């Protein structure tokens, strides 16, 4: 029996909803879903799929095809969240890091990283 994820309307759908859905599918014993098959195949497959989708998003962006960019961006976000699930990284931790980084300019943040300087 899989965990229940509340259905939400298009206007209220968030990345938190998607992360929760992915987590629920990860816990689903005996469930067969694309998400579950990715996770069952391990981090390497999840990482490879994320990379493939990122390249496809780049190609769509370079071509300037907005509908393709939308679709590929959705694929990138989904596969990133699957990769986070596969590696045990919480989406909330990524959001916290983004919040921390927004407290200063991007240039200041990059300069503060170890090994920054070029």
N, C-alpha and C positions, 0 to 999 in steps of 0.2 A: 504494500500500500504506500503510495507516494504522498508527500506532504502537500497540503493544499495551499495554493497561491491565489490570493484574491484577484479576480478579474477587474481590470480598470479600463476606463475609457481612453480613447486616443489622446484627449486633452490632459489627462492626468497620469499618463504613463511616464515613468521616470527610469533612469538607469538603476536606481535602487530596486524598482520592481523587477527589472531584468536580472539583476544580481540575485534577488530572492528566488526567482524562477529557476535560475541555473543551480543555485544551492539546493533547491528542492529536488530537482532532477538528479543531482549528484547523490542524494540520499535515497532515491527511489530504488528499492531492491526489486529486481525482476522487471523493472520498467525498461523499455527499449525506446530510446529517443536519440536523436542526432547528438544532443548534448551529452547524454550518457555514454554514447559510443566514443565520442572524442575523449572524454575523461577516462574511460576504460582503457583507451589506447595509450594514455600517459602524456606526460609533459611535452615530450618531443613532438608528438603529433599536434598537440594544442598549439605549441609555439610555431610549428611549421604552417599550420592553417592561419594563424594570426599574421604571420609574415606574408603569406600568399595574398590574403585579403588587403593588407596594407599596400602591397605593390599594385593590386588591381585598383585601389582607390587613387593611387598616384597616377596611373594610366588614365583613369576616367577624368581626373582633375586636369591633366595635361591636354586632354582632348576637349575639355570644356563642356562635356555632356552632363548637364545638371541632374537629370533623372538617374543616370548611372552613378554619379557622385553620391547622391542620396542613398541609393542601394548599397554601394560599396562602403559608405560611411557606417551604415547600419551593420554591415557584416564585420567591419573593423571593431566597432564597439562591442558587439556580441562576442567575437572571438577573443578580444582582450579580457572580457569578464570571465570567459571560460578558462583562459590561461591563468588568470588570478586564482580562480577556484582550484585549478589543477596544482598550483604551486602553494596553496594554503595562504595566500595573501588576501587579506580582507579588503573589500572595496572601500570600506570606511577608512582604512589606513591610507589609501591612495587619496581620498578626499581630504583627509587631515593634512597630508603632505602638500596638496594643492593650496589649501587654506594657509598653511604656514608660508608658502612661497609668495602668496599674494600680499603679504604684509610688507614686501619691499619690491622695488622694481625688478624686472627680469634681468637687467644688466647687473644689478647689485647681487642678485641671487646667484647668477652664474659665476661672478667674480669670487663669491664666498666658497665655492666648491673646491675640494682638495684638488690640487694640480691645475687649477685655473690659471690662466695667464696668457693664453694665446688663442 
